[in-house]
């Protein structure tokens, strides 16, 4: 995913290129671009071809970036939960040890 995202980012196509285009038109162009094979794109006008490529590039870049962030959050969350579980277990062990030491001091005092 990171390689794909990096490739799309290197195209340096600003999302501002889509400003003024109504959202349902963007969705339609993206779907059309995802359906076409390379030979199908040859049959359409150059302007439409470029519009489809621009929309797909920007939309895919956003979708892949979202997926990367979501994956990162899942990994970090899982790591955090595992670390918290280990930490809680160590705290519980330490509390038990302290309790045993205090009990032995109490036993010695009486």
Secondary structure, DSSP 8 states (H G I E B T S, - for coil): -HHHHHHHHHT---GGGGTTS-HHHHHHHHHHHHH--HHHHTTS-HHHHHHHHHHHHHHHHHHHHHHHHHHHHHHHHHHHHHHHHHHHHHHHHHHHHHHHHHHHHHHHH-
